[in-house]
Amino acid sequence: MTTVTNTSPTTAHLEAAARRHLWGHFSRHGENITPPIITRGEGARIWDAAGKSYLDGLSGLFVVQAGHGRLELAEAAAKQAEQLAFFPLWSYATPPAIELAERLAGYAPGDLNRVFFTTGGGEAVESAWKLAKQYFKKVGKPGKHKVISRSIAYHGTPQGALAITGIPALKAPFEPLTPGAFRVPNTNIYRAPEPLGSDPKAFGIWAADRIAEAIEFEGPDTVAAVFLEPVQNAGGCFPPPPGYFERVRQICDEYDVLLVSDEVICAFGRIGSMFACDDFGYVPDIITCAKGMTSGYSPIGAMIASDRLFEPFADGTSMFAHGYTFGGHPVSAAVALANLDIFEREGLNAHVAEQAPAFRATLDKLTDLPMVGDVRGEGFFYGIELVKDKTTKESFTDDEAERILHGFLSTALFDAGLYCRADDRGDPVIQLAPPLICGQTEFDEIENILRSVLTEAWTLL
């Protein structure tokens, strides 16, 4: 039993309490492992309990689009909590949820006008699969229940979303998962075989056609949806090759399969537009989103569906029997509205579009390092793939990746003043996604720290 007092805890007490009681997410634990304790943020920077400052090169977790320390977002939360702190959307509605749904529908392309709120991205993905299944039952195609996603893609942790996820190591501890999910190749052109590796358009058509091949193999009357991120996160920011999404849209239309654009990371300016499907010129049937909707100041997510998908549920008696207690929480919805006000007032989407070439050019400087094999991404969302041999593209062994990424890089980058992600869910990469308020000063700081730490890492091989 722990006794709680009202005095401010010391850093030593917080560290001890974290080791004893806090179960971290996707975290390693052990006797000598103490998580860094982050106490405040301002703009693009965060501070730890010892007062040391770091550049937030990952926007928390691809979340803090508008930057830390935005007083107006805190005030929006407080004002809404004073008026109505909570009420569910189970047969009722609240003004913030209504206003936010209208606003999101206004940003979304095509006829994506129906907004189903969740509390996060994984729940939005879960909701989309459930909707796809029930929709096809209601229109007389009950066999269509399977989903297709890409290798190494991450789509969330609930049982359904985890089944859609294409990372075997994340799934194995929780199997058996929800059945019906199948994988196709991703769009990592750096690892594509020749001649596809030197012909982006041909590679894009090839990768898209693997989706048609999978639908045919499983049977078109059994496949309900294809889940794709505009820029795939896991594996290190794989952008779509030219023509890829145009061909995917054609395939989905041909086989009556729903195209789900999983924009939990890519929406709200991360690539440039409010929704990244606009950046790549396609209109999905469903968008899943979360993270940047509130810039992380309060949790919320959403599934945005087309009018066509909603129509069978609008007969006065039908129900999408699905929901979350805190989905569309009035405080979170109010914060999201205030956050979107900042986007529009400060022109964050235009800022990303203007600054993205400079971000890419700054990161491209790192390609002179022997360890940097590839720099890829879009907007303010980049991955740097690390290799042992740039000529052959030879990657690290599992033991080497453990030693270099987890044993050195993760800690060394943070100690050098940069919070980012060293990830080996696919090939070893460093991922970067700074707040959308950043510019050349922050880009240069990121490059300088990476250059120093990666140079040192190379000497450890």
N, C-alpha and C positions, 0 to 999 in steps of 0.2 A: 504494500500500500504506500502511496506517495502523499506526503503532506504538502498542500499548496499554500503559499503565502502571497501577500500582496507586494512584497518588495521586488524590485527589478533584479532578475537573476544575473549573476556574473557570467562571463564567457565560459569559465571553467565549469560552472554549474550546467549551463546549456549544453556544453559538449558531453558531459557525463550523462545528462538526461537523454540526449539524443542517442547515445550508445545503448542506454538501458531500455528506452521505451519507443523510440521512433522507428517504424518499419518503412524504409525508403522505397520508392517506386523504381523498378529496374536498377536496383542498387546492390552492391556487394556489402556484406556485413562481416565483421570479425572483431576480435579483441583490440586490434590496433588501428581500426578504421573509424575515423570520425569525419562526418560530412562537413564541408565548409558551411559556415552559418552566414547567410546573407541577410543583412539587417535593413538596408534601404536602397533606393534607386533614384536617380535624377537624370533625365534625358537619356543618353545612351550608356550611362555608367551605373554600376552597382558597387556597394560597399559591404565588406564583411564585418564580423563582430570586432575585429581588431582595428577597424578603421581604414583598411587598405582598399583602394579603388581599382576597379577592373572595367575594361570595355566589354559591354554585353554584345558579343558577336553572334549571338543566337536568338536575340529577342526573347530571353527567358527560355522558351521552347517554341520558337517560330510564332510568338504570340504578341509581344509588346510593340505593336506597329507604331503607335504614336509616341512611344518613349515612356520612361518612368517618371513618376512624380507629377502627373497631371492633376492639379487640384480640382479642376472642373468635373473630372470624372468621379472623384471621391465625393464631391458636393452633390452630383446628380444621384449617386447611390443614397446618400443621407437624406436628401429631400424626398425621394420616393419611399424610403423606409419609414419616414415620418408619416406619410400619407397612407400608404398601403404596403406593408412589408411583404406580405405573401397572400396569394390566392391561386388555386390551381386552374388549369385550363380544361378541366374535365367537365364539359358541358357549360362552362362559364368562360368569360373573357375579361381581360383588364385593358385599360387604355394603352399602357406601354407596349403590351404584346401586340395589340391591334396595329398601333402606329409602326412598330418595327416590322411586322409582317408586310404591311403596305410598302414600306421603304425598301425592304429586301426584294420584293417582287418588282419594284421599279428599277432596281439595278440589274436584275436577272434578265437573261436574253429570252427571246421567243415568248412562249406562253407559259413560262414557269412562274405561275402566280399564286401557288398554294404553299404556305409555309407551315411546316410542322416542327415545333420547337423541342429541343432536347437540352441536356445540360453539358454536352461535350461532343467531340467528333466521333468517337467510337460508337456512341449511341445513335448518332445520325446515320452512320453506315448500317448499323443494325436495323434501324427503322427503314432504310431504303430497301434492304433485302426483304424484309417482311412485307413492305408495300408491294414490291414486285410480285411476290408469291400470291398475295391476296388479289391483286389487280387481275392477274391472268386467270385466277379461279372465277372471278366475277364476270369476265368476258368470254367464258366458255373454253378456256385453254388450261385446264387444271394441271396438266403434265408439265407445264413450264415452271420450273422451280430452281434449276441449277444456275450458278453464277461462274463467270470467268474473270480472272484477274491475272496480274503479271508476276513473273518470278521476282523474288526478293522484295516485292511491294509490301508496305505496311499499311493496314487499314483499321487497326484498333485491337482492343483486348477482350471485349465481350465474346461469347462463344461463337456467334455468327460472324462477327467482324474478324475474329481471329482465324476462322476457317477461310475467309477471303484473303487474309494475309498470306504472302508467299515466302515467308521466312521459316524454314523447317525448325530451326533451333528454338524459336519462340513458341512453336505449337506443340512440340513433343511432350513437354511436361503436363499438358492439359488434354491430351487425346484420350478417348475419341471426341472429336469436335463435331459440330453440326455438319451433316453430310451434304454434298452437292456442290462443292467448290473445286474449280479446276484452274490450272495455270497455263499461261502462254509466255513466250519470251518477252523480255522487256526491251527498252530502246537504248541500251548502252552501246552506242556505236563504237566506242573505244575498244570494246571486246568483240566486235562483230568480225566474222571471218571475211577475208577478201574473196571477191571484189566488193562485197557489200560495205566493208569498212571505209572504202574511199569513195563511195557513192551514196550520200545521205538520202537522196530521194528514193533510190532503189531499195535501200535498207528500210526506210519507212514503210514502203508498200509491202516489202517482205514481212516485216513485223506485224503489220495490220492483217495481212492475209493469214497469219497463223491463228488469228481469232476466228476467221471464217472456217479454217480447217478444224479447229476445236469444236465449233458449233456443229459442223457436219458430223464429226466423229461422235459427239455425245447425242446428236439428234436434235434438229431445230425445234421439235415439239417438246423438248425437255429443258431448253435453256431460256432463262428469264431475263438475265441482265449481264452486262459487262461493266466492271468497276475499274476505272482508270484515273490516276492522278494526272493533271495537266503536265506537271514536272514530277517524276517519281522521286520520292524522298529517299527511302532506304536503298542502299547501294551507292548513294552519292549523287543525287540531283541529275537524273536523266531527262533531258528535254526531249520533246517529240521531234522526230525528223520531219522534213518538209513532206506534206501530203499525207502524213500518218492519220491525223484525226479526220480528215476529209474521207479517207478510205474507211476508217472505222465506222463513221456515221453511215456510209453507204451499206456496209455489212450489217449493221444493226437494223437498218430499215428493211433490208432484203429478207432477213430472217425473223422479223418482228421480235427483236430483242431490245431491251431498254439499255440505253447508254447512261451510266451514272458517272458524273464527273466528281470525283472525290477531292474537294478543294479545302479540306480541313487546314492544310498548310498554305495552299496557293492562293486562296481568296483574300480579299481585303488588302489589295495593293502589293502583296508579296512579289508578284510577277509584274504588276503594273496596274491592271484594271481591277475593278471591284471583284469581278469573277474572272479567273484566268482562262476560262473557255473563250472569252472574248479576245484575249491576247492571241489565241491560236485558231480563231475563226470557226468554231463549231458550236452547235446548240445541242446540249444533252437533254435527256428526258427528266433527269433528277440531278440536283447539285447537293452535295453534303458539305457543310461548312461549320466552323466553330472558331477556335483560337483568336484570330485577329478581330473578330466582330466587336469585342469590347476592349481590345488591346490588353486583355488579361485582367482587367480590373474587376471583373465578376464573371463567373462561369456561365456559358451558354453555348448552344449549338443549334443547328437547324438542318432539316431536310426540305429542300425546295423542289416541288414537283410540278409537272405541267398540268394544265387544265384537263387534258385528256385522261391523265391518270386519276384525277379527282372525280371526274364525272360519274363513274359507277357508284361512288359513295354518296352522291347528292340526291338520292331518291326518297329521302325522308325516313327511311327505315334501316338503311345499312349503316355499318360502323367499322372503322379501322380500329379494332380492339387492341390498342397499343398506346402507351403513354408513360410519362415520368412525373413523379410528384413535383419536381422542381423545374420541369421543362417550361421555358418561357417565363421564368421567375420575374415578377414585376421589377425588382431592383436591377437584375441583370439586363432586362430589356431597356430600362431607363438609361443605364450606363452605355449600352450599345448605341442608343440614339445619340447620346452626347458624344460618343466616340466618332460616329459617322459625321456628326457636325464638324468635328476637328478635321476629318478627312477633306470635307468639302471646303471649309474655310481656309485651310492651309495648303490645299492642293497637293496632298500627299501622293495621289496616284500620278499626277503629272511630274512630281519631284522624282519618283522612282523611274519613270520613263526617261527623264532627262539625265539622271545620275547613273543609271545602270551601265551604260557604256564605259564610264570612268571606273566603276567598280570592277568590271570585267578586265579592263586594261591594267588596273593595278594588280589584280590577282595573277594575271598572265605573266607579270614580271617574274613570278616564282618558278616559271617553267625552266629557268636556267639552273635550278637546283637538281642534283642527280636523283633525288628521291621523288620529285614531282613528275608523275607520268601524264596526268590530264587535269585540266581545269575546265569545269563544265557547269552549266546552269543557266538561269534567266533571271532578270530583274534583280532583286536583292536576295537571291537564293542560289548558293553555289556549293559545289563539292570539289575537293582537291584529292584526286586519287594518288596514293603513294605506292611506289614500286621499288623493287630491288634492282631492276635493269630496264632502263628506258628504251633500249633498242629492241629487246624481246618482249617487253611489257610483263616480264616475270613478276609475279606478286610474292608476298611474304608467305612463309609457311604459317600454320596456326600458332606454333610456338613463337615464331618471330613476331607475329602480329600481337600476340599477348604481351611479349616483352617490350615492343616498341610503342604500341598504342596505349595499352593499359598500364604497363610498367613505367613508361616514361612520358609520352606525349601529353596524356590527359592532365597529369599533374604539372608538367613543365610549362605548358601553355598557360594554365591558370596562374601559376606562380609568376609568370612573366607579365601578367596583367590582362590576359585575354580569356574570356569565357566563350568557348565554342564547343564543338562535339568532335571527338575522335571516335570513329565508328567502324566496326568490322562486321556488320551484319551481311555485307556482301564482300567485295574487295575493300581493303583498308582505305578509308577516306577521312578527311577533315571537312566538316560541314560548317557553313557560315550563312547567317541570315540576320544581319544587324537591323535595328529599328529603322523604320522608313524615314526618319528625320535625319539620318546620317548623310555625310558628304565626304569630300576628298580628305579632310583631316582624319576622319575615322578610318577611311580606306587605307591611308598610308600607315596608320598605327597598326592595323591588322596585318598588313604586308610586312612591316618591320619586325613584328613579334614572330610571325610565322617563319620568316627568313632565318632569324636567329635560332629559334628552337629546332627547326627542321635541319639546319646545318649541323647542330649538335647531335641530333638523332642519327644522322648518317654515320657519325663516327662510332656509334654503338653497335653497328651491324657486324 
